[in-house]
Amino acid sequence: MGRLGGWLKALMSREDSANRNRKISVRTKLFFASGTLQEATVTAGGLTTILFYNQILGVAPSLCRTAFLIVSLVDAVSDPLIGALSDRFRSQWGRRHPFMLASALPMAIAFYFLYQPLEGLSEMALFAWLTSFLVLLRLGQTFYLIPHDALGAELTDDYDERSSIFGYNAFAQMILSMAGTGLMYYAIFPTTPEFEGNGLLNEARYVILASIGSVTILFSIIVCALGTLDQIPFLHDMDERKRFPLRQYIAELSILLRNRNYLAVCISMLTIYAGLGIIGVVTHYAHIYVFELRSEQLVWGAVAKTPGVFIMIPLLAFLSKRFDKK
């Protein structure tokens, strides 16, 4: 608490937070990026979700699709709402860290039970189970990701340093996602005599995915949040922040939705993620039932992406210093 007290004193001092164009240490960038391990875990698990509920538990594809639609609608409301609340939140632990820490346990619980439904549930009960824990998982991610990204933007006003912070984060996310996916295929769902076709169809192995994933999520978020606590004194001073008015929030959201640039970005991202979602679902079905690949062979799909990360991230950093964002 003595160390925290020192941070709080610094937080109250304008002199300690006056240099907004400061350089950020590699240590802080690594701690900031460590939170992407939870994203990698959720991404790896997400590759199996529809396959698990549809092919193993027998839930109709239309119900699986409806569950993901409901989650997306919840996201559309919760993302800007949590962002607005986080902007106005005040505590001795800052504005961002309480939300990040609060997300850890609900995310871990949701991930575990998403892949460990109760036995004997009907198809509609499984649909309700899938929807409920998907919503809880995504809400947990919202509580973590929105404040986390805002934290990264607030660490410094220096454009190049901000790009570096999120470059570390993007690089870690890509590498950890590929490594996590490869580990899942090779170690969690290996080919066995009973499941020579593909280990992803082995229901008994999903308890391993649920257990390892929930612990990893908890560990990742706590390391990221505690590792960046010492940056609280250098974030924006929020003494003048007003309370959260719901009417003002709705008015601001209405203005945002009339912004052509914002809508262009939203439509573009919607198109991209719709395509990625289709690919993510169809790929496993094609690999298992068309190409008849074993789990271990699926690892090479993750390995094949590695050169792109090592080429494109440095290239992006190079180009961003010489051209505008567009």
C-alpha positions as CSV (number, residue, x, y, z in Angstrom):
1,M,0.0,0.0,0.0
2,G,3.0,2.3,0.5
3,R,3.9,2.0,-3.1
4,L,0.3,2.7,-4.1
5,G,0.3,5.7,-1.9
6,G,3.3,7.0,-3.7
7,W,1.5,6.6,-7.0
8,L,-1.6,8.4,-5.7
9,K,0.5,11.4,-4.6
10,A,2.0,11.5,-8.0
11,L,-1.4,11.3,-9.5
12,M,-2.4,14.4,-7.7
13,S,0.7,16.3,-8.8
14,R,0.5,18.0,-12.2
15,E,4.3,18.2,-12.4
16,D,4.6,14.4,-12.4
17,S,2.2,14.0,-15.3
18,A,3.1,17.1,-17.3
19,N,5.3,15.4,-19.9
20,R,2.7,13.9,-22.1
21,N,5.2,13.1,-24.9
22,R,7.4,10.8,-22.9
23,K,9.0,7.6,-24.0
24,I,7.6,4.3,-22.7
25,S,9.9,1.6,-21.4
26,V,10.1,-1.8,-23.1
27,R,9.0,-3.3,-19.7
28,T,5.7,-1.4,-19.8
29,K,5.1,-2.3,-23.4
30,L,5.6,-6.0,-22.7
31,F,3.3,-5.9,-19.6
32,F,0.7,-4.0,-21.7
33,A,1.0,-6.7,-24.4
34,S,0.8,-9.6,-22.0
35,G,-2.9,-9.2,-21.8
36,T,-3.2,-10.4,-25.4
37,L,-2.6,-13.9,-24.0
38,Q,-6.3,-14.0,-23.0
39,E,-7.3,-12.9,-26.5
40,A,-5.2,-15.7,-28.0
41,T,-6.9,-18.2,-25.6
42,V,-10.4,-17.0,-26.5
43,T,-9.5,-17.0,-30.2
44,A,-8.1,-20.6,-30.1
45,G,-11.1,-21.8,-28.1
46,G,-13.5,-19.9,-30.5
47,L,-12.3,-22.0,-33.4
48,T,-14.0,-25.1,-31.8
49,T,-17.2,-23.5,-30.4
50,I,-19.6,-24.1,-33.2
51,L,-18.0,-27.5,-34.0
52,F,-18.4,-28.5,-30.4
53,Y,-22.0,-27.5,-30.0
54,N,-23.1,-28.6,-33.5
55,Q,-21.2,-31.8,-34.3
56,I,-20.7,-33.1,-30.7
57,L,-23.7,-31.8,-28.8
58,G,-26.1,-31.8,-31.7
59,V,-27.3,-28.2,-31.6
60,A,-28.7,-27.1,-35.0
61,P,-26.5,-24.7,-37.0
62,S,-29.4,-22.1,-37.1
63,L,-29.4,-22.0,-33.3
64,C,-25.6,-21.6,-33.1
65,R,-25.9,-18.8,-35.6
66,T,-28.6,-17.1,-33.6
67,A,-26.5,-17.3,-30.4
68,F,-23.6,-15.5,-32.1
69,L,-26.1,-12.9,-33.5
70,I,-27.4,-12.2,-30.0
71,V,-23.8,-11.8,-28.7
72,S,-23.0,-9.4,-31.5
73,L,-26.1,-7.3,-30.6
74,V,-25.0,-7.2,-26.9
75,D,-21.6,-6.1,-28.1
76,A,-23.0,-3.2,-30.1
77,V,-24.6,-1.8,-26.9
78,S,-22.0,-2.7,-24.3
79,D,-18.8,-1.6,-26.1
80,P,-19.6,2.2,-26.2
81,L,-21.3,2.0,-22.9
82,I,-18.3,0.5,-21.1
83,G,-16.1,3.0,-22.9
84,A,-18.1,5.9,-21.6
85,L,-18.2,4.6,-18.1
86,S,-14.5,3.9,-18.0
87,D,-13.8,7.4,-19.2
88,R,-15.7,8.9,-16.3
89,F,-14.7,6.4,-13.6
90,R,-12.7,7.6,-10.6
91,S,-10.9,5.5,-8.0
92,Q,-7.6,5.1,-6.2
93,W,-6.7,2.5,-8.8
94,G,-7.3,4.9,-11.7
95,R,-10.0,4.6,-14.3
96,R,-8.9,1.7,-16.5
97,H,-7.4,-0.9,-14.1
98,P,-10.6,-1.5,-12.0
99,F,-12.5,-2.5,-15.1
100,M,-9.6,-4.7,-16.4
101,L,-9.3,-6.5,-13.0
102,A,-13.0,-6.9,-12.7
103,S,-13.1,-8.8,-16.0
104,A,-10.7,-11.5,-15.1
105,L,-12.8,-13.9,-13.0
106,P,-16.1,-13.6,-15.0
107,M,-14.1,-14.3,-18.2
108,A,-12.4,-17.3,-16.7
109,I,-15.7,-18.7,-15.4
110,A,-17.5,-18.1,-18.7
111,F,-14.8,-19.7,-20.7
112,Y,-14.8,-22.8,-18.5
113,F,-18.5,-23.4,-18.5
114,L,-18.9,-22.6,-22.2
115,Y,-17.1,-25.8,-23.0
116,Q,-18.5,-27.8,-20.0
117,P,-22.3,-27.6,-20.2
118,L,-24.4,-29.7,-17.8
119,E,-25.2,-33.2,-19.0
120,G,-28.6,-34.2,-20.2
121,L,-29.6,-30.7,-21.5
122,S,-32.1,-30.5,-24.4
123,E,-31.2,-28.8,-27.6
124,M,-32.9,-25.6,-26.6
125,A,-31.3,-25.7,-23.2
126,L,-27.9,-26.1,-24.8
127,F,-28.7,-23.1,-27.0
128,A,-29.5,-21.1,-23.9
129,W,-26.3,-22.3,-22.3
130,L,-24.3,-21.4,-25.3
131,T,-25.9,-17.9,-25.6
132,S,-25.6,-17.1,-21.9
133,F,-21.9,-18.0,-21.5
134,L,-20.9,-16.5,-24.8
135,V,-22.6,-13.2,-23.7
136,L,-20.8,-13.4,-20.3
137,L,-17.4,-14.1,-22.1
138,R,-17.8,-11.2,-24.5
139,L,-19.0,-8.8,-21.8
140,G,-15.9,-9.8,-19.9
141,Q,-13.7,-9.1,-22.9
142,T,-15.4,-5.7,-23.3
143,F,-14.7,-4.8,-19.7
144,Y,-11.0,-5.7,-20.4
145,L,-10.3,-4.7,-24.0
146,I,-12.0,-1.2,-24.1
147,P,-10.2,0.1,-21.0
148,H,-7.0,-1.7,-22.0
149,D,-6.9,0.0,-25.4
150,A,-7.8,3.4,-23.8
151,L,-4.9,2.8,-21.3
152,G,-2.5,2.3,-24.2
153,A,-3.6,5.5,-25.9
154,E,-3.2,7.5,-22.7
155,L,0.3,6.3,-21.8
156,T,1.8,9.0,-24.0
157,D,0.8,11.6,-26.6
158,D,3.8,10.9,-28.7
159,Y,2.5,9.4,-32.0
160,D,5.5,7.1,-32.7
161,E,5.5,5.8,-29.1
162,R,1.8,5.1,-29.3
163,S,2.3,3.2,-32.5
164,S,5.1,1.2,-30.8
165,I,2.9,0.4,-27.8
166,F,0.2,-1.0,-30.1
167,G,2.8,-2.6,-32.4
168,Y,4.0,-4.7,-29.4
169,N,0.4,-5.5,-28.6
170,A,-0.5,-6.6,-32.2
171,F,2.7,-8.6,-32.6
172,A,2.1,-10.4,-29.3
173,Q,-1.5,-11.1,-30.2
174,M,-0.6,-12.6,-33.5
175,I,2.2,-14.8,-32.3
176,L,0.4,-16.0,-29.2
177,S,-2.8,-16.7,-31.2
178,M,-0.8,-18.9,-33.6
179,A,1.1,-20.6,-30.8
180,G,-2.1,-21.1,-28.8
181,T,-3.9,-22.6,-31.8
182,G,-1.0,-24.9,-32.6
183,L,-0.9,-26.1,-29.0
184,M,-4.6,-26.7,-29.0
185,Y,-4.4,-28.9,-32.1
186,Y,-1.3,-30.8,-31.1
187,A,-1.6,-31.2,-27.3
188,I,-5.2,-30.7,-26.3
189,F,-6.9,-32.5,-29.2
190,P,-4.4,-35.1,-30.5
191,T,-5.4,-37.9,-32.8
192,T,-6.2,-41.0,-30.8
193,P,-7.2,-44.6,-31.8
194,E,-10.8,-43.7,-30.9
195,F,-10.7,-40.5,-32.9
196,E,-8.4,-41.2,-35.9
197,G,-10.3,-38.7,-38.0
198,N,-9.8,-35.6,-35.9
199,G,-9.2,-35.0,-32.2
200,L,-11.5,-32.0,-32.2
201,L,-14.4,-34.4,-32.2
202,N,-13.3,-35.9,-28.9
203,E,-15.7,-34.6,-26.3
204,A,-13.7,-35.8,-23.3
205,R,-10.8,-33.5,-24.2
206,Y,-12.9,-30.3,-23.9
207,V,-12.5,-30.3,-20.2
208,I,-8.8,-29.8,-20.7
209,L,-9.4,-26.9,-23.1
210,A,-11.9,-25.4,-20.5
211,S,-9.5,-25.8,-17.6
212,I,-6.3,-24.6,-19.2
213,G,-8.1,-21.7,-21.0
214,S,-9.8,-20.4,-17.8
215,V,-6.5,-20.4,-15.9
216,T,-4.6,-18.7,-18.7
217,I,-7.2,-16.0,-19.1
218,L,-7.1,-15.2,-15.3
219,F,-3.3,-15.2,-15.3
220,S,-3.0,-13.0,-18.4
221,I,-5.3,-10.2,-17.3
222,I,-3.9,-10.1,-13.7
223,V,-0.3,-9.8,-15.1
224,C,-1.2,-7.1,-17.5
225,A,-3.2,-5.0,-15.0
226,L,-0.7,-5.3,-12.1
227,G,2.2,-4.9,-14.4
228,T,0.9,-1.5,-15.6
229,L,-0.3,-0.1,-12.3
230,D,2.8,2.0,-12.0
231,Q,1.6,4.0,-15.1
232,I,-1.5,5.4,-13.3
233,P,0.3,8.6,-12.3
234,F,1.1,9.4,-15.9
235,L,-2.4,9.0,-17.3
236,H,-4.7,12.0,-18.0
237,D,-5.9,13.9,-15.0
238,M,-9.6,13.3,-14.5
239,D,-10.3,15.8,-11.7
240,E,-12.6,17.7,-14.0
241,R,-14.6,14.8,-15.3
242,K,-18.4,15.0,-15.0
243,R,-20.7,12.2,-13.9
244,F,-22.1,9.9,-16.5
245,P,-25.4,11.3,-17.9
246,L,-27.3,8.6,-19.9
247,R,-29.1,11.3,-21.9
248,Q,-25.8,12.9,-23.0
249,Y,-24.4,9.4,-23.9
250,I,-27.4,8.7,-26.2
251,A,-27.1,12.1,-27.8
252,E,-23.4,11.6,-28.4
253,L,-24.0,8.2,-29.8
254,S,-26.6,9.6,-32.2
255,I,-24.1,12.2,-33.4
256,L,-21.5,9.5,-33.9
257,L,-23.9,7.4,-36.0
258,R,-24.4,10.4,-38.3
259,N,-20.7,10.7,-38.9
260,R,-19.9,9.5,-42.4
261,N,-16.3,8.7,-41.6
262,Y,-17.3,6.6,-38.6
263,L,-20.0,4.7,-40.5
264,A,-17.4,4.0,-43.3
265,V,-15.1,2.4,-40.8
266,C,-17.9,0.5,-39.2
267,I,-19.2,-0.9,-42.5
268,S,-15.7,-1.8,-43.5
269,M,-14.9,-3.6,-40.2
270,L,-18.3,-5.3,-40.4
271,T,-17.6,-6.7,-43.8
272,I,-14.1,-7.8,-42.8
273,Y,-15.2,-9.6,-39.7
274,A,-18.2,-11.2,-41.4
275,G,-15.8,-12.7,-43.9
276,L,-13.4,-13.8,-41.2
277,G,-16.2,-15.4,-39.2
278,I,-17.4,-17.4,-42.2
279,I,-13.9,-18.5,-43.0
280,G,-13.3,-19.5,-39.3
281,V,-16.4,-21.7,-39.2
282,V,-16.2,-23.3,-42.6
283,T,-12.5,-24.0,-42.4
284,H,-12.8,-26.6,-39.7
285,Y,-15.6,-28.4,-41.4
286,A,-13.7,-28.4,-44.7
287,H,-10.5,-29.6,-43.0
288,I,-12.2,-32.4,-41.2
289,Y,-14.9,-33.6,-43.6
290,V,-13.5,-32.6,-47.0
291,F,-9.7,-32.9,-46.7
292,E,-9.9,-35.3,-43.8
293,L,-7.0,-33.8,-42.0
294,R,-5.9,-34.9,-38.6
295,S,-5.5,-32.5,-35.7
296,E,-1.7,-32.5,-35.9
297,Q,-1.9,-31.6,-39.6
298,L,-3.9,-28.5,-38.7
299,V,-0.9,-27.1,-36.9
300,W,0.7,-26.2,-40.2
301,G,-2.1,-23.8,-40.9
302,A,-0.9,-21.7,-38.0
303,V,2.8,-22.1,-38.9
304,A,2.2,-20.9,-42.4
305,K,1.0,-17.5,-41.1
306,T,4.2,-16.8,-39.1
307,P,6.3,-15.3,-41.9
308,G,3.5,-12.7,-42.6
309,V,3.7,-11.4,-39.0
310,F,7.5,-10.9,-39.1
311,I,7.3,-9.2,-42.4
312,M,4.2,-7.0,-42.1
313,I,4.5,-5.6,-38.6
314,P,8.0,-4.1,-39.3
315,L,6.8,-2.9,-42.7
316,L,3.7,-1.3,-41.2
317,A,5.9,0.5,-38.6
318,F,8.2,1.7,-41.5
319,L,5.3,3.0,-43.6
320,S,3.5,4.7,-40.7
321,K,6.4,7.0,-40.2
322,R,6.4,8.1,-43.9
323,F,2.8,8.3,-44.9
324,D,-0.5,9.4,-43.3
325,K,-2.8,6.9,-41.6
326,K,-4.9,6.3,-44.8
